[in-house]
Structures are given as structure tokens and as C-alpha cells.
């Protein structure tokens, strides 16, 4: 559409200057046939906190099967399950002790097969989480590997001698503390990028790679619809292990030394050939730190995966690494730039849109100023989630407007990284109270409190004692109450999801950001041929004028306020059709 048709007069020139002219993209999808994973959203489930059918206090696979109609009502085409394999649960399943068996806490393989079949009956695929950078220290591979320096699996993990009785390098694990752990049996150190109980595998060893590909193929043969691939940027280690530049803690994050090491793509192309090729699946990799200019090598036809989760928009508070007590203030222009950069970088491929997952705080408490109405905030983010270009990912509870739990003692936290961050803050001189304040704001447990199904005890999540306390807002924020309220966050999600799934403009259209410098509004448009949809969200707690009537002639088709003014009210979000 000719911009002159909707921006008029002298003021229009001002607005035109505020539009970034380079940001018109998304044309790749317009020309090619759509895949199933481009047409609908994905719902992410943290099974431990979803629905307990046995009274154990922990969610299970049958709980998910029981709630499939609820999930289907959100218009999703797939469910991403965080790990359900046999695990000691040091990191809630991301420490795997058997790649091809279901942990008894979650059920059986038969329960899994039933879930896949019942989901398929509703046109929903199951996406499994592959955790291939590391195993549990209780995995039989590691038990054998650590037993001597010359056993058949001796070089399945990363073993090194120390120097002068200290760790081989100054690398700090992502959860805090040294990334090296001494092993008495072998008289050597092993590398763990995450917890001590998560030793890193040695991908240089072809036998390790073969065993991992076989494990992935096991699940493909059971009919899964794809994979979310965990921490994949860390699988390739540098040739030489040397100290890195020390930061304020006197150590160097392992991330800075091993993320996206050159040569990693050779492993990944082999992975693609041995597992993904020839299957109609969706592959999305967790890839913190792949640079936008490197994306074509990682995603799309010439790359390896269908999409990559990168962290730029969710980590803008941590420009110098994710140390919670060094968080900086949320700045809207940074958030928008991160999203626009990602939209630009994936114009020829695809983007997984997300604001929440099991590692992040709840979005209503993360991206808005203090005092924001949480219901409006939940709907405002949903408006962005469903109108950007890519596959929207909904994390369980997000569709109900869940907020942070903020427990009042560090002992109430289960999450291993929360305890690591707390210790880091204390060691840095913060008081108990100050250190706890950062945990309350950023803890991963904020996203892991049990699902709130109804107003009965424990929110209908369990008949037993929930493994993590239920949020105390459950009497009003729950699926039962919200499904009966036309104006609830849940019904807003359902309507928006239907709208997105049936809108060619939203699925295929180009993206362009307007007013990129504004610290108050996020405005962007999606265009396909002569059709245009525009999203405008006020991120402040006050009224904001819509500059220069840029939406003259536009028709409001969605909004989180029932009526319309010629300015945006606090946290107001509107979708216009032009
Ligand atoms: C990323 C996962 O999302 C997180 O939950 C986990 O702790 C780490 N990878 C280690 O596997």
C-alpha cells in the first residue's frame, strides 16, 4: 500500500522520518508453501508442574493427555514437552540418566504413546526436548567413563588434568561455581557447563555422536513431531583449554569460552543428516549467542534447524552476562530493537516468538513498569506474540496471565540456578534480603509453580502436596474461572490465536517497525500485497498520544480495552486493519 494513502499532510513527514525504511521483510514465506509448524502456535509444557493424576505432588504424562482439549482450544499445532526421561532431577530433567526411557515419576512409555496418539487425533504433534550437551552424572555412560582412564567410554566426556591441584582453567559454570569437578576415581577433573551433576559429553568422539543420534531416532520412530534442542551452542569445545578474561567474580563464564565454537556446524550438519532429514518435523534449537549474520548457516534450507531460540529480547536487562544482581533497567527501545533485529535476521527463514519459558520470570512482571495492571499486560504481550512474524510459543500459564511467585525465603526455592545466583550475590557483598530480592524477580521457579486449573485446594493441580507451592492468586487466576469469563486473558488468547491462524497477513506478511526510538510505544505493521495489519502497544502506566494520526482510516479489530480513544491508555494494545 502506498504510505501516502494513510499518512497525510505535513505531520506525515515527521512520522515518515520515524519509520525505519530498511525494515520491510518477510517475503520469503510469501513465495513458498507453508509448513504445518508455521500455521499454528506451539504450547510449551513443564510436565512436573502441569497436572498430577496420581497424588504424588508431581505432574505426569496422563495429566497432559487429560488436558488435551484445553490445549487444543488454544489453536496450537504442537506441544513442546520439557524432558520426561529418566533423571535424578537435579535440574528437573535436564540431567538425563537414560535417553530412551520415561521417568517413572511421569509415567510409562505406554502413557507416552497414548499421549502422542491422542494429540495426533487433535492434530497436535509432540515435540521432545533433546539434551545432548551433557548427561546426568548418574548416566551409565558417565559411571563407566569415570571408573578409570582406560575403560571403553573413557573419552565420552571432557576429562583434563588440573594444574597445581587446581582446576584446569578459570571457567565458571552457567549455574555458578567452577565448571570443573574433581573426580577421585579417575584422579582428573571433568567439565560441566551447567551443574556439577551434568557432565559435558565429548562430541569429538564419533561413538558419542552415534549414540545420541540413535536416541533421537528412537523418539522419531515413536511418532514425535520434532525436537527442541537444548544448549546446543556448547557442544563444540575449543581446541585449547586456556583461562579466559576474568570478570567481576575473578573467573570467566564458560559461555564466553565455548559458545558457538568454530567447527560446530560440521557436527550439526551431520546431526541433521542422521536425524532430521527426510522427516516432516519441526526443529528449534536453543542457541544463545549465534550472531544475526551467522543465522543463514544455522537455520533454514541451507542451515541445520527450522528455527533458533535466541535470547536478545529476554536478556536485555543483562547486557554483560546473566548475573541477576547486576541487572539493568528494562528499556523499551532495547527490547524493540532486539525483536526487530531478530525479525530482520530471519526474514528468509523463520522465528520462534516467545516471551516466557521455564527459565524465565513471568512476562507480566518482566517487561512492564511497577504498578502495571497484570491482566492488561498479559493481553498486551499476547497481542505482540500473535502479530509478529514467526511461530508463537505459549508457555503454560502464560495464557492465564500467571505472575511471579516471589517466595519469601531462599529455602523455598527448588531451582538450582536460583541458589547459585543467590550465593553469587552474597559473595559479592549483598545482604540476604537484597540477594533474595533478585531471586524473587528473576528465579526460574517463577515459571515453575503448578498450573492453576480451578479454585479448589492446590488449584486442582494435585490431591497430594505440590512439589512447589501454588501461587496464592489461584482463586481468581485459573483455567476454570477464566474459561467462563469472556474478558479473561484465556479467552483473549483463544480469540487472538484463531485470528492469527486464519490471517495470511500475519503468517506471511512483511514486518516493519514504526517509531523505533519511542520509549513509550511499540508500533509495527505487517503487510501482504495491499493488506496491512498494525499493532500498537503502550508500555507505560499513563496515556500516550498516537503520533500524527498514523492510523487514520484504520479499523480496530482487537484490543485489551473494550472501547477506543484517539490516544492509547495505560498498557493499551490495539490491532488495526488498514
Ligand atoms: C537450558 C534449559 O532450558 C534449562 O532449563 C537447563 O537448566 C539448561 N539448558 C541445562 O540443560
Boltz pocket constraint, residues with backbone or C-beta under 6 A from the ligand:
constraints:
  - pocket:
      binder: B
      contacts: [[A, 91], [A, 94], [A, 131], [A, 194], [A, 230], [A, 231], [A, 286], [A, 358], [A, 359]]
      max_distance: 6.0
